[in-house]
Amino acid sequence: MRRCSSAHRSLLEQVEHQLATPTARARFVRIITELGNGKALTVRGRAELLDAVRDVMEPESVFAASGLVRALGPA
């Protein structure tokens, strides 16, 4: 696998929530890097991408105390 480019990190910086975990950030960058390197987007891969985006943009910890559900995609 190739190293992630600065573009992938830049994308992460634009969409990440300050409370996103390092694990969520790393997963997001890994998936974006794989897709950028030509990996096909399968049905399973699409679900993983959606979960990764959700975990970076709207971490569960943000909504846990308030009882609100996430705004991005199905809860």
All heavy atoms as TSV, in Angstrom:
chain	resi	resn	atom	element	x	y	z
A	1	MET	N	N	0.846	-1.180	0.000
A	1	MET	CA	C	0.000	0.000	0.000
A	1	MET	C	C	0.889	1.239	0.000
A	1	MET	O	O	1.890	1.306	0.682
A	1	MET	CB	C	-0.888	0.000	1.240
A	1	MET	CG	C	-1.805	1.200	1.275
A	1	MET	SD	S	-2.740	1.444	2.815
A	1	MET	CE	C	-3.312	-0.161	3.195
A	2	ARG	N	N	0.499	2.220	-0.753
A	2	ARG	CA	C	1.243	3.478	-0.793
A	2	ARG	C	C	0.949	4.297	0.448
A	2	ARG	O	O	-0.062	4.132	1.096
A	2	ARG	CB	C	0.812	4.278	-2.028
A	2	ARG	CG	C	1.163	3.609	-3.310
A	2	ARG	CD	C	0.723	4.487	-4.451
A	2	ARG	NE	N	0.632	3.678	-5.647
A	2	ARG	CZ	C	-0.046	4.012	-6.715
A	2	ARG	NH1	N	-0.708	5.135	-6.743
A	2	ARG	NH2	N	-0.078	3.231	-7.756
A	3	ARG	N	N	1.851	5.196	0.721
A	3	ARG	CA	C	1.648	6.113	1.849
A	3	ARG	C	C	0.516	7.079	1.506
A	3	ARG	O	O	0.282	7.391	0.349
A	3	ARG	CB	C	2.916	6.898	2.103
A	3	ARG	CG	C	4.078	6.029	2.525
A	3	ARG	CD	C	5.213	6.931	2.881
A	3	ARG	NE	N	5.112	7.191	4.284
A	3	ARG	CZ	C	5.982	6.783	5.197
A	3	ARG	NH1	N	7.015	6.159	4.860
A	3	ARG	NH2	N	5.840	7.013	6.461
A	4	CYS	N	N	-0.149	7.552	2.536
A	4	CYS	CA	C	-1.213	8.519	2.267
A	4	CYS	C	C	-0.586	9.844	1.867
A	4	CYS	O	O	0.468	10.224	2.363
A	4	CYS	CB	C	-2.134	8.670	3.464
A	4	CYS	SG	S	-1.519	9.697	4.768
A	5	SER	N	N	-1.231	10.507	0.973
A	5	SER	CA	C	-0.713	11.793	0.512
A	5	SER	C	C	-1.182	12.905	1.435
A	5	SER	O	O	-2.062	12.727	2.272
A	5	SER	CB	C	-1.209	12.061	-0.909
A	5	SER	OG	O	-2.599	12.332	-0.893
A	6	SER	N	N	-0.596	14.044	1.248
A	6	SER	CA	C	-1.011	15.192	2.059
A	6	SER	C	C	-2.453	15.570	1.733
A	6	SER	O	O	-3.147	16.136	2.581
A	6	SER	CB	C	-0.076	16.370	1.827
A	6	SER	OG	O	-0.097	16.764	0.474
A	7	ALA	N	N	-2.926	15.232	0.538
A	7	ALA	CA	C	-4.317	15.521	0.169
A	7	ALA	C	C	-5.283	14.744	1.053
A	7	ALA	O	O	-6.327	15.271	1.455
A	7	ALA	CB	C	-4.560	15.195	-1.292
A	8	HIS	N	N	-4.934	13.505	1.382
A	8	HIS	CA	C	-5.808	12.705	2.244
A	8	HIS	C	C	-5.855	13.284	3.644
A	8	HIS	O	O	-6.916	13.357	4.265
A	8	HIS	CB	C	-5.341	11.247	2.281
A	8	HIS	CG	C	-5.357	10.588	0.943
A	8	HIS	ND1	N	-4.334	9.791	0.511
A	8	HIS	CD2	C	-6.253	10.626	-0.069
A	8	HIS	CE1	C	-4.608	9.358	-0.706
A	8	HIS	NE2	N	-5.764	9.856	-1.071
A	9	ARG	N	N	-4.715	13.701	4.149
A	9	ARG	CA	C	-4.664	14.346	5.472
A	9	ARG	C	C	-5.423	15.668	5.450
A	9	ARG	O	O	-6.104	16.020	6.401
A	9	ARG	CB	C	-3.218	14.591	5.894
A	9	ARG	CG	C	-2.468	13.344	6.207
A	9	ARG	CD	C	-2.585	13.006	7.669
A	9	ARG	NE	N	-1.896	11.752	7.899
A	9	ARG	CZ	C	-2.298	10.845	8.750
A	9	ARG	NH1	N	-3.373	11.056	9.458
A	9	ARG	NH2	N	-1.637	9.734	8.908
A	10	SER	N	N	-5.288	16.399	4.365
A	10	SER	CA	C	-5.976	17.677	4.233
A	10	SER	C	C	-7.495	17.473	4.235
A	10	SER	O	O	-8.229	18.234	4.875
A	10	SER	CB	C	-5.544	18.374	2.944
A	10	SER	OG	O	-6.239	19.577	2.776
A	11	LEU	N	N	-7.952	16.433	3.550
A	11	LEU	CA	C	-9.383	16.115	3.550
A	11	LEU	C	C	-9.843	15.805	4.966
A	11	LEU	O	O	-10.881	16.303	5.411
A	11	LEU	CB	C	-9.674	14.935	2.620
A	11	LEU	CG	C	-11.118	14.446	2.600
A	11	LEU	CD1	C	-12.063	15.551	2.142
A	11	LEU	CD2	C	-11.253	13.221	1.702
A	12	LEU	N	N	-9.071	15.017	5.684
A	12	LEU	CA	C	-9.405	14.693	7.072
A	12	LEU	C	C	-9.518	15.967	7.903
A	12	LEU	O	O	-10.485	16.141	8.649
A	12	LEU	CB	C	-8.343	13.765	7.675
A	12	LEU	CG	C	-8.468	13.494	9.175
A	12	LEU	CD1	C	-9.756	12.742	9.480
A	12	LEU	CD2	C	-7.259	12.740	9.679
A	13	GLU	N	N	-8.572	16.861	7.761
A	13	GLU	CA	C	-8.576	18.103	8.541
A	13	GLU	C	C	-9.805	18.961	8.245
A	13	GLU	O	O	-10.282	19.691	9.101
A	13	GLU	CB	C	-7.300	18.888	8.283
A	13	GLU	CG	C	-6.071	18.221	8.876
A	13	GLU	CD	C	-4.770	18.867	8.434
A	13	GLU	OE1	O	-4.806	19.875	7.697
A	13	GLU	OE2	O	-3.709	18.345	8.821
A	14	GLN	N	N	-10.330	18.851	7.029
A	14	GLN	CA	C	-11.496	19.650	6.656
A	14	GLN	C	C	-12.787	19.097	7.237
A	14	GLN	O	O	-13.720	19.860	7.494
A	14	GLN	CB	C	-11.618	19.723	5.136
A	14	GLN	CG	C	-10.538	20.538	4.481
A	14	GLN	CD	C	-10.654	20.531	2.981
A	14	GLN	OE1	O	-11.746	20.553	2.431
A	14	GLN	NE2	N	-9.525	20.475	2.305
A	15	VAL	N	N	-12.869	17.783	7.435
A	15	VAL	CA	C	-14.135	17.184	7.862
A	15	VAL	C	C	-14.146	16.663	9.290
A	15	VAL	O	O	-15.203	16.388	9.832
A	15	VAL	CB	C	-14.571	16.039	6.914
A	15	VAL	CG1	C	-14.757	16.548	5.497
A	15	VAL	CG2	C	-13.605	14.871	6.950
A	16	GLU	N	N	-12.991	16.543	9.931
A	16	GLU	CA	C	-12.955	15.910	11.247
A	16	GLU	C	C	-13.545	16.786	12.341
A	16	GLU	O	O	-13.461	18.001	12.316
A	16	GLU	CB	C	-11.525	15.519	11.610
A	16	GLU	CG	C	-10.648	16.705	11.932
A	16	GLU	CD	C	-9.229	16.311	12.298
A	16	GLU	OE1	O	-9.009	15.207	12.785
A	16	GLU	OE2	O	-8.337	17.151	12.090
A	17	HIS	N	N	-14.139	16.132	13.308
A	17	HIS	CA	C	-14.624	16.786	14.514
A	17	HIS	C	C	-13.491	16.754	15.527
A	17	HIS	O	O	-12.719	15.791	15.570
A	17	HIS	CB	C	-15.849	16.042	15.055
A	17	HIS	CG	C	-16.549	16.762	16.152
A	17	HIS	ND1	N	-16.088	16.771	17.445
A	17	HIS	CD2	C	-17.685	17.501	16.147
A	17	HIS	CE1	C	-16.895	17.476	18.199
A	17	HIS	NE2	N	-17.879	17.939	17.442
A	18	GLN	N	N	-13.388	17.761	16.342
A	18	GLN	CA	C	-12.289	17.826	17.310
A	18	GLN	C	C	-12.307	16.664	18.305
A	18	GLN	O	O	-11.282	16.333	18.888
A	18	GLN	CB	C	-12.297	19.152	18.047
A	18	GLN	CG	C	-13.531	19.384	18.905
A	18	GLN	CD	C	-13.546	20.769	19.512
A	18	GLN	OE1	O	-12.698	21.594	19.225
A	18	GLN	NE2	N	-14.525	21.031	20.352
A	19	LEU	N	N	-13.458	16.023	18.504
A	19	LEU	CA	C	-13.540	14.897	19.434
A	19	LEU	C	C	-13.407	13.530	18.758
A	19	LEU	O	O	-13.542	12.503	19.421
A	19	LEU	CB	C	-14.857	14.955	20.220
A	19	LEU	CG	C	-15.031	16.174	21.135
A	19	LEU	CD1	C	-16.390	16.137	21.824
A	19	LEU	CD2	C	-13.912	16.241	22.160
A	20	ALA	N	N	-13.126	13.523	17.458
A	20	ALA	CA	C	-12.921	12.247	16.765
A	20	ALA	C	C	-11.682	11.566	17.350
A	20	ALA	O	O	-10.686	12.214	17.647
A	20	ALA	CB	C	-12.741	12.473	15.271
A	21	THR	N	N	-11.770	10.259	17.493
A	21	THR	CA	C	-10.655	9.515	18.088
A	21	THR	C	C	-9.527	9.329	17.074
A	21	THR	O	O	-9.763	9.360	15.863
A	21	THR	CB	C	-11.116	8.130	18.571
A	21	THR	OG1	O	-11.503	7.358	17.427
A	21	THR	CG2	C	-12.263	8.234	19.564
A	22	PRO	N	N	-8.315	9.117	17.569
A	22	PRO	CA	C	-7.201	8.822	16.656
A	22	PRO	C	C	-7.470	7.577	15.808
A	22	PRO	O	O	-7.098	7.521	14.637
A	22	PRO	CB	C	-6.011	8.606	17.600
A	22	PRO	CG	C	-6.350	9.403	18.818
A	22	PRO	CD	C	-7.849	9.269	18.954
A	23	THR	N	N	-8.144	6.591	16.384
A	23	THR	CA	C	-8.488	5.375	15.637
A	23	THR	C	C	-9.430	5.695	14.489
A	23	THR	O	O	-9.257	5.203	13.374
A	23	THR	CB	C	-9.128	4.328	16.578
A	23	THR	OG1	O	-8.213	4.035	17.627
A	23	THR	CG2	C	-9.496	3.064	15.837
A	24	ALA	N	N	-10.432	6.526	14.750
A	24	ALA	CA	C	-11.383	6.912	13.704
A	24	ALA	C	C	-10.675	7.695	12.599
A	24	ALA	O	O	-10.929	7.471	11.411
A	24	ALA	CB	C	-12.515	7.747	14.299
A	25	ARG	N	N	-9.776	8.576	12.991
A	25	ARG	CA	C	-9.027	9.359	12.006
A	25	ARG	C	C	-8.154	8.456	11.141
A	25	ARG	O	O	-8.113	8.602	9.913
A	25	ARG	CB	C	-8.156	10.395	12.706
A	25	ARG	CG	C	-8.925	11.510	13.341
A	25	ARG	CD	C	-7.965	12.508	14.000
A	25	ARG	NE	N	-8.682	13.648	14.488
A	25	ARG	CZ	C	-8.926	13.883	15.768
A	25	ARG	NH1	N	-8.485	13.055	16.692
A	25	ARG	NH2	N	-9.592	14.957	16.134
A	26	ALA	N	N	-7.459	7.511	11.770
A	26	ALA	CA	C	-6.578	6.596	11.033
A	26	ALA	C	C	-7.381	5.721	10.072
A	26	ALA	O	O	-6.966	5.483	8.933
A	26	ALA	CB	C	-5.790	5.735	12.004
A	27	ARG	N	N	-8.529	5.252	10.515
A	27	ARG	CA	C	-9.391	4.419	9.661
A	27	ARG	C	C	-9.867	5.213	8.450
A	27	ARG	O	O	-9.861	4.724	7.321
A	27	ARG	CB	C	-10.579	3.926	10.479
A	27	ARG	CG	C	-11.529	3.033	9.739
A	27	ARG	CD	C	-12.614	2.556	10.689
A	27	ARG	NE	N	-13.586	1.761	10.005
A	27	ARG	CZ	C	-14.881	1.774	10.280
A	27	ARG	NH1	N	-15.339	2.526	11.262
A	27	ARG	NH2	N	-15.716	1.027	9.605
A	28	PHE	N	N	-10.288	6.453	8.678
A	28	PHE	CA	C	-10.743	7.320	7.595
A	28	PHE	C	C	-9.639	7.504	6.554
A	28	PHE	O	O	-9.861	7.311	5.361
A	28	PHE	CB	C	-11.174	8.673	8.174
A	28	PHE	CG	C	-11.568	9.690	7.155
A	28	PHE	CD1	C	-12.858	9.734	6.661
A	28	PHE	CD2	C	-10.652	10.622	6.686
A	28	PHE	CE1	C	-13.223	10.686	5.714
A	28	PHE	CE2	C	-11.005	11.577	5.751
A	28	PHE	CZ	C	-12.298	11.609	5.264
A	29	VAL	N	N	-8.443	7.842	7.021
A	29	VAL	CA	C	-7.321	8.073	6.101
A	29	VAL	C	C	-6.969	6.784	5.354
A	29	VAL	O	O	-6.705	6.802	4.154
A	29	VAL	CB	C	-6.099	8.643	6.844
A	29	VAL	CG1	C	-4.863	8.656	5.968
A	29	VAL	CG2	C	-6.402	10.048	7.342
A	30	ARG	N	N	-6.995	5.639	6.057
A	30	ARG	CA	C	-6.691	4.360	5.404
A	30	ARG	C	C	-7.669	4.069	4.271
A	30	ARG	O	O	-7.269	3.713	3.162
A	30	ARG	CB	C	-6.734	3.205	6.420
A	30	ARG	CG	C	-6.492	1.833	5.783
A	30	ARG	CD	C	-6.672	0.695	6.754
A	30	ARG	NE	N	-7.937	0.668	7.468
A	30	ARG	CZ	C	-9.084	0.185	6.954
A	30	ARG	NH1	N	-9.129	-0.288	5.727
A	30	ARG	NH2	N	-10.179	0.185	7.674
A	31	ILE	N	N	-8.949	4.246	4.530
A	31	ILE	CA	C	-9.967	3.953	3.513
A	31	ILE	C	C	-9.848	4.907	2.339
A	31	ILE	O	O	-9.885	4.487	1.179
A	31	ILE	CB	C	-11.382	4.004	4.129
A	31	ILE	CG1	C	-11.541	2.853	5.126
A	31	ILE	CG2	C	-12.450	3.932	3.048
A	31	ILE	CD1	C	-12.783	2.949	5.984
A	32	ILE	N	N	-9.685	6.184	2.611
A	32	ILE	CA	C	-9.540	7.176	1.536
A	32	ILE	C	C	-8.281	6.889	0.718
A	32	ILE	O	O	-8.281	6.988	-0.511
A	32	ILE	CB	C	-9.510	8.615	2.109
A	32	ILE	CG1	C	-10.840	8.955	2.775
A	32	ILE	CG2	C	-9.163	9.632	1.037
A	32	ILE	CD1	C	-12.050	8.904	1.860
A	33	THR	N	N	-7.208	6.503	1.385
A	33	THR	CA	C	-5.964	6.171	0.690
A	33	THR	C	C	-6.159	4.957	-0.206
A	33	THR	O	O	-5.722	4.953	-1.364
A	33	THR	CB	C	-4.829	5.919	1.700
A	33	THR	OG1	O	-4.639	7.108	2.473
A	33	THR	CG2	C	-3.528	5.567	0.999
A	34	GLU	N	N	-6.817	3.924	0.307
A	34	GLU	CA	C	-7.068	2.724	-0.499
A	34	GLU	C	C	-7.898	3.054	-1.732
A	34	GLU	O	O	-7.590	2.596	-2.833
A	34	GLU	CB	C	-7.780	1.659	0.337
A	34	GLU	CG	C	-6.921	1.027	1.391
A	34	GLU	CD	C	-7.673	0.098	2.327
A	34	GLU	OE1	O	-8.923	0.008	2.256
A	34	GLU	OE2	O	-6.998	-0.536	3.146
A	35	LEU	N	N	-8.931	3.857	-1.548
A	35	LEU	CA	C	-9.766	4.248	-2.685
A	35	LEU	C	C	-8.972	5.095	-3.680
A	35	LEU	O	O	-9.109	4.927	-4.892
A	35	LEU	CB	C	-11.011	5.002	-2.209
A	35	LEU	CG	C	-12.020	4.167	-1.424
A	35	LEU	CD1	C	-13.097	5.057	-0.825
A	35	LEU	CD2	C	-12.627	3.078	-2.297
A	36	GLY	N	N	-8.145	5.976	-3.164
A	36	GLY	CA	C	-7.303	6.808	-4.022
A	36	GLY	C	C	-6.279	6.005	-4.800
A	36	GLY	O	O	-5.841	6.405	-5.880
A	37	ASN	N	N	-5.896	4.851	-4.250
A	37	ASN	CA	C	-4.934	3.979	-4.913
A	37	ASN	C	C	-5.604	2.973	-5.841
A	37	ASN	O	O	-4.958	2.063	-6.331
A	37	ASN	CB	C	-4.077	3.241	-3.879
A	37	ASN	CG	C	-3.097	4.166	-3.192
A	37	ASN	OD1	O	-2.726	5.196	-3.740
A	37	ASN	ND2	N	-2.692	3.822	-1.993
A	38	GLY	N	N	-6.917	3.124	-6.050
A	38	GLY	CA	C	-7.604	2.301	-7.039
A	38	GLY	C	C	-8.394	1.129	-6.514
A	38	GLY	O	O	-8.918	0.337	-7.299
A	39	LYS	N	N	-8.508	0.976	-5.203
A	39	LYS	CA	C	-9.302	-0.127	-4.665
A	39	LYS	C	C	-10.761	0.085	-5.041
A	39	LYS	O	O	-11.299	1.187	-4.934
A	39	LYS	CB	C	-9.160	-0.201	-3.141
A	39	LYS	CG	C	-9.943	-1.342	-2.528
A	39	LYS	CD	C	-9.738	-1.422	-1.033
A	39	LYS	CE	C	-10.567	-2.567	-0.462
A	39	LYS	NZ	N	-10.406	-2.679	0.985
A	40	ALA	N	N	-11.407	-0.981	-5.488
A	40	ALA	CA	C	-12.817	-0.903	-5.886
A	40	ALA	C	C	-13.698	-0.678	-4.655
A	40	ALA	O	O	-13.420	-1.194	-3.572
A	40	ALA	CB	C	-13.234	-2.186	-6.585
A	41	LEU	N	N	-14.752	0.086	-4.834
A	41	LEU	CA	C	-15.690	0.352	-3.750
A	41	LEU	C	C	-16.813	-0.675	-3.829
A	41	LEU	O	O	-17.698	-0.589	-4.677
A	41	LEU	CB	C	-16.244	1.775	-3.833
A	41	LEU	CG	C	-17.139	2.221	-2.694
A	41	LEU	CD1	C	-16.387	2.162	-1.361
A	41	LEU	CD2	C	-17.645	3.627	-2.927
A	42	THR	N	N	-16.780	-1.644	-2.941
A	42	THR	CA	C	-17.786	-2.700	-2.884
A	42	THR	C	C	-18.928	-2.252	-1.980
A	42	THR	O	O	-18.842	-1.198	-1.325
A	42	THR	CB	C	-17.181	-3.995	-2.319
A	42	THR	OG1	O	-16.739	-3.720	-0.971
A	42	THR	CG2	C	-15.998	-4.474	-3.156
A	43	VAL	N	N	-19.959	-3.060	-1.904
A	43	VAL	CA	C	-21.074	-2.756	-1.004
A	43	VAL	C	C	-20.563	-2.715	0.441
A	43	VAL	O	O	-20.883	-1.803	1.198
A	43	VAL	CB	C	-22.211	-3.798	-1.161
A	43	VAL	CG1	C	-23.277	-3.593	-0.107
A	43	VAL	CG2	C	-22.801	-3.721	-2.555
A	44	ARG	N	N	-19.751	-3.695	0.800
A	44	ARG	CA	C	-19.179	-3.719	2.145
A	44	ARG	C	C	-18.247	-2.522	2.368
A	44	ARG	O	O	-18.245	-1.904	3.426
A	44	ARG	CB	C	-18.420	-5.022	2.357
A	44	ARG	CG	C	-17.845	-5.154	3.731
A	44	ARG	CD	C	-17.188	-6.501	3.925
A	44	ARG	NE	N	-16.584	-6.574	5.234
A	44	ARG	CZ	C	-15.662	-7.415	5.569
A	44	ARG	NH1	N	-15.221	-8.295	4.689
A	44	ARG	NH2	N	-15.157	-7.429	6.768
A	45	GLY	N	N	-17.454	-2.198	1.358
A	45	GLY	CA	C	-16.549	-1.068	1.440
A	45	GLY	C	C	-17.285	0.251	1.585
A	45	GLY	O	O	-16.842	1.156	2.295
A	46	ARG	N	N	-18.432	0.358	0.910
A	46	ARG	CA	C	-19.243	1.574	1.009
A	46	ARG	C	C	-19.775	1.738	2.430
A	46	ARG	O	O	-19.759	2.841	2.992
A	46	ARG	CB	C	-20.405	1.520	0.024
A	46	ARG	CG	C	-21.234	2.778	0.005
A	46	ARG	CD	C	-22.364	2.673	-1.024
A	46	ARG	NE	N	-23.115	3.893	-1.084
A	46	ARG	CZ	C	-24.122	4.200	-0.260
A	46	ARG	NH1	N	-24.493	3.367	0.689
A	46	ARG	NH2	N	-24.764	5.335	-0.386
A	47	ALA	N	N	-20.212	0.637	3.039
A	47	ALA	CA	C	-20.704	0.690	4.415
A	47	ALA	C	C	-19.577	1.073	5.369
A	47	ALA	O	O	-19.775	1.869	6.293
A	47	ALA	CB	C	-21.303	-0.658	4.807
A	48	GLU	N	N	-18.383	0.529	5.136
A	48	GLU	CA	C	-17.237	0.860	5.975
A	48	GLU	C	C	-16.852	2.333	5.813
A	48	GLU	O	O	-16.546	3.014	6.787
A	48	GLU	CB	C	-16.041	-0.032	5.633
A	48	GLU	CG	C	-14.868	0.196	6.544
A	48	GLU	CD	C	-13.668	-0.687	6.243
A	48	GLU	OE1	O	-13.621	-1.318	5.176
A	48	GLU	OE2	O	-12.761	-0.710	7.085
A	49	LEU	N	N	-16.911	2.831	4.582
A	49	LEU	CA	C	-16.610	4.243	4.326
A	49	LEU	C	C	-17.606	5.138	5.048
A	49	LEU	O	O	-17.226	6.113	5.699
A	49	LEU	CB	C	-16.623	4.528	2.823
A	49	LEU	CG	C	-16.469	5.984	2.410
A	49	LEU	CD1	C	-15.134	6.549	2.886
A	49	LEU	CD2	C	-16.598	6.120	0.894
A	50	LEU	N	N	-18.888	4.810	4.957
A	50	LEU	CA	C	-19.913	5.611	5.626
A	50	LEU	C	C	-19.687	5.622	7.133
A	50	LEU	O	O	-19.762	6.669	7.779
A	50	LEU	CB	C	-21.309	5.083	5.309
A	50	LEU	CG	C	-22.471	5.823	5.957
A	50	LEU	CD1	C	-22.486	7.295	5.561
A	50	LEU	CD2	C	-23.788	5.168	5.582
A	51	ASP	N	N	-19.376	4.461	7.718
A	51	ASP	CA	C	-19.096	4.391	9.152
A	51	ASP	C	C	-17.878	5.234	9.524
A	51	ASP	O	O	-17.875	5.932	10.534
A	51	ASP	CB	C	-18.856	2.950	9.595
A	51	ASP	CG	C	-20.135	2.135	9.659
A	51	ASP	OD1	O	-21.233	2.727	9.661
A	51	ASP	OD2	O	-20.030	0.888	9.689
A	52	ALA	N	N	-16.846	5.168	8.686
A	52	ALA	CA	C	-15.619	5.930	8.960
A	52	ALA	C	C	-15.885	7.434	8.897
A	52	ALA	O	O	-15.420	8.187	9.752
A	52	ALA	CB	C	-14.525	5.541	7.971
A	53	VAL	N	N	-16.628	7.855	7.897
A	53	VAL	CA	C	-16.961	9.277	7.760
A	53	VAL	C	C	-17.790	9.729	8.961
A	53	VAL	O	O	-17.535	10.781	9.551
A	53	VAL	CB	C	-17.707	9.551	6.432
A	53	VAL	CG1	C	-18.292	10.954	6.402
A	53	VAL	CG2	C	-16.774	9.326	5.251
A	54	ARG	N	N	-18.754	8.914	9.337
A	54	ARG	CA	C	-19.607	9.245	10.475
A	54	ARG	C	C	-18.783	9.359	11.765
A	54	ARG	O	O	-18.976	10.280	12.549
A	54	ARG	CB	C	-20.665	8.150	10.623
A	54	ARG	CG	C	-21.950	8.635	11.209
A	54	ARG	CD	C	-22.940	7.506	11.378
A	54	ARG	NE	N	-23.808	7.392	10.230
A	54	ARG	CZ	C	-24.120	6.248	9.640
A	54	ARG	NH1	N	-23.632	5.111	10.049
A	54	ARG	NH2	N	-24.949	6.239	8.626
A	55	ASP	N	N	-17.868	8.410	11.970
A	55	ASP	CA	C	-17.058	8.425	13.181
A	55	ASP	C	C	-16.120	9.626	13.253
A	55	ASP	O	O	-15.778	10.087	14.342
A	55	ASP	CB	C	-16.237	7.138	13.295
A	55	ASP	CG	C	-17.089	5.922	13.603
A	55	ASP	OD1	O	-18.255	6.084	14.024
A	55	ASP	OD2	O	-16.587	4.791	13.411
A	56	VAL	N	N	-15.703	10.142	12.106
A	56	VAL	CA	C	-14.815	11.299	12.071
A	56	VAL	C	C	-15.600	12.606	12.156
A	56	VAL	O	O	-15.203	13.525	12.853
A	56	VAL	CB	C	-13.945	11.271	10.789
A	56	VAL	CG1	C	-13.288	12.610	10.525
A	56	VAL	CG2	C	-12.888	10.187	10.900
A	57	MET	N	N	-16.730	12.666	11.468
A	57	MET	CA	C	-17.498	13.913	11.437
A	57	MET	C	C	-18.408	14.091	12.648
A	57	MET	O	O	-18.625	15.207	13.103
A	57	MET	CB	C	-18.331	13.985	10.161
A	57	MET	CG	C	-17.495	14.154	8.910
A	57	MET	SD	S	-18.491	14.279	7.421
A	57	MET	CE	C	-19.159	15.921	7.626
A	58	GLU	N	N	-18.967	12.998	13.129
A	58	GLU	CA	C	-19.916	13.057	14.235
A	58	GLU	C	C	-19.643	11.941	15.232
A	58	GLU	O	O	-20.376	10.956	15.293
A	58	GLU	CB	C	-21.350	12.927	13.712
A	58	GLU	CG	C	-21.768	14.046	12.797
A	58	GLU	CD	C	-23.227	13.917	12.377
A	58	GLU	OE1	O	-23.790	12.815	12.427
A	58	GLU	OE2	O	-23.793	14.943	12.006
A	59	PRO	N	N	-18.584	12.056	16.020
A	59	PRO	CA	C	-18.278	11.005	16.984
A	59	PRO	C	C	-19.434	10.784	17.958
A	59	PRO	O	O	-20.116	11.735	18.339
A	59	PRO	CB	C	-17.053	11.524	17.727
A	59	PRO	CG	C	-16.639	12.774	17.062
A	59	PRO	CD	C	-17.685	13.191	16.112
A	60	GLU	N	N	-19.631	9.533	18.337
A	60	GLU	CA	C	-20.732	9.207	19.249
A	60	GLU	C	C	-20.624	9.976	20.563
A	60	GLU	O	O	-21.636	10.323	21.165
A	60	GLU	CB	C	-20.760	7.709	19.525
A	60	GLU	CG	C	-21.260	6.906	18.348
A	60	GLU	CD	C	-21.405	5.434	18.676
A	60	GLU	OE1	O	-21.491	5.087	19.873
A	60	GLU	OE2	O	-21.439	4.648	17.735
A	61	SER	N	N	-19.418	10.256	21.002
A	61	SER	CA	C	-19.231	10.957	22.277
A	61	SER	C	C	-19.868	12.340	22.285
A	61	SER	O	O	-20.241	12.854	23.332
A	61	SER	CB	C	-17.743	11.080	22.604
A	61	SER	OG	O	-17.067	11.823	21.592
A	62	VAL	N	N	-20.041	12.925	21.124
A	62	VAL	CA	C	-20.642	14.259	21.031
A	62	VAL	C	C	-22.124	14.207	21.387
A	62	VAL	O	O	-22.666	15.107	21.999
A	62	VAL	CB	C	-20.467	14.836	19.605
A	62	VAL	CG1	C	-21.241	16.127	19.428
A	62	VAL	CG2	C	-19.007	15.037	19.298
A	63	PHE	N	N	-22.775	13.105	21.014
A	63	PHE	CA	C	-24.217	13.008	21.190
A	63	PHE	C	C	-24.631	12.177	22.404
A	63	PHE	O	O	-25.785	12.182	22.788
A	63	PHE	CB	C	-24.846	12.403	19.935
A	63	PHE	CG	C	-24.603	13.234	18.716
A	63	PHE	CD1	C	-23.601	12.903	17.822
A	63	PHE	CD2	C	-25.343	14.370	18.475
A	63	PHE	CE1	C	-23.359	13.681	16.705
A	63	PHE	CE2	C	-25.108	15.159	17.371
A	63	PHE	CZ	C	-24.119	14.819	16.483
A	64	ALA	N	N	-23.709	11.476	23.025
A	64	ALA	CA	C	-24.039	10.562	24.115
A	64	ALA	C	C	-24.750	11.260	25.274
A	64	ALA	O	O	-25.759	10.774	25.774
A	64	ALA	CB	C	-22.780	9.871	24.600
A	65	ALA	N	N	-24.244	12.386	25.694
A	65	ALA	CA	C	-24.809	13.072	26.860
A	65	ALA	C	C	-26.165	13.709	26.566
A	65	ALA	O	O	-27.023	13.786	27.439
A	65	ALA	CB	C	-23.842	14.136	27.353
A	66	SER	N	N	-26.377	14.139	25.330
A	66	SER	CA	C	-27.602	14.861	24.992
A	66	SER	C	C	-28.760	13.957	24.602
A	66	SER	O	O	-29.909	14.386	24.605
A	66	SER	CB	C	-27.333	15.838	23.846
A	66	SER	OG	O	-27.062	15.111	22.658
A	67	GLY	N	N	-28.445	12.720	24.217
A	67	GLY	CA	C	-29.497	11.805	23.774
A	67	GLY	C	C	-29.884	12.006	22.322
A	67	GLY	O	O	-30.768	11.330	21.809
A	68	LEU	N	N	-29.251	12.960	21.652
A	68	LEU	CA	C	-29.540	13.183	20.240
A	68	LEU	C	C	-28.939	12.074	19.398
A	68	LEU	O	O	-27.948	11.450	19.757
A	68	LEU	CB	C	-28.945	14.523	19.782
A	68	LEU	CG	C	-29.532	15.770	20.419
A	68	LEU	CD1	C	-28.720	16.996	19.976
A	68	LEU	CD2	C	-30.979	15.942	20.025
A	69	VAL	N	N	-29.538	11.840	18.228
A	69	VAL	CA	C	-28.972	10.890	17.283
A	69	VAL	C	C	-28.139	11.643	16.276
A	69	VAL	O	O	-28.257	12.855	16.121
A	69	VAL	CB	C	-30.078	10.075	16.568
A	69	VAL	CG1	C	-30.816	9.196	17.549
A	69	VAL	CG2	C	-31.031	10.975	15.831
A	70	ARG	N	N	-27.319	10.934	15.591
A	70	ARG	CA	C	-26.449	11.561	14.601
A	70	ARG	C	C	-27.255	12.173	13.466
A	70	ARG	O	O	-28.329	11.704	13.118
A	70	ARG	CB	C	-25.513	10.505	14.025
A	70	ARG	CG	C	-24.518	10.018	15.031
A	70	ARG	CD	C	-23.694	8.925	14.422
A	70	ARG	NE	N	-22.496	8.736	15.216
A	70	ARG	CZ	C	-21.600	7.829	14.953
A	70	ARG	NH1	N	-21.734	7.040	13.913
A	70	ARG	NH2	N	-20.540	7.705	15.693
A	71	ALA	N	N	-26.692	13.194	12.874
A	71	ALA	CA	C	-27.355	13.870	11.768
A	71	ALA	C	C	-26.960	13.283	10.429
A	71	ALA	O	O	-27.676	13.421	9.453
A	71	ALA	CB	C	-27.022	15.358	11.785
A	72	LEU	N	N	-25.814	12.607	10.346
A	72	LEU	CA	C	-25.285	12.097	9.088
A	72	LEU	C	C	-25.737	10.660	8.872
A	72	LEU	O	O	-25.312	9.764	9.573
A	72	LEU	CB	C	-23.760	12.162	9.101
A	72	LEU	CG	C	-23.026	11.709	7.845
A	72	LEU	CD1	C	-23.347	12.656	6.691
A	72	LEU	CD2	C	-21.550	11.680	8.087
A	73	GLY	N	N	-26.623	10.443	7.917
A	73	GLY	CA	C	-27.056	9.092	7.568
A	73	GLY	C	C	-27.940	8.481	8.640
A	73	GLY	O	O	-28.312	9.110	9.612
A	74	PRO	N	N	-28.263	7.195	8.434
A	74	PRO	CA	C	-29.127	6.502	9.388
A	74	PRO	C	C	-28.451	6.373	10.744
A	74	PRO	O	O	-27.255	6.229	10.831
A	74	PRO	CB	C	-29.338	5.127	8.780
A	74	PRO	CG	C	-28.649	5.124	7.462
A	74	PRO	CD	C	-27.875	6.379	7.312
A	75	ALA	N	N	-29.231	6.419	11.781
A	75	ALA	CA	C	-28.697	6.317	13.146
A	75	ALA	C	C	-28.236	4.904	13.456
A	75	ALA	O	O	-28.620	3.971	12.906
A	75	ALA	CB	C	-29.742	6.734	14.151
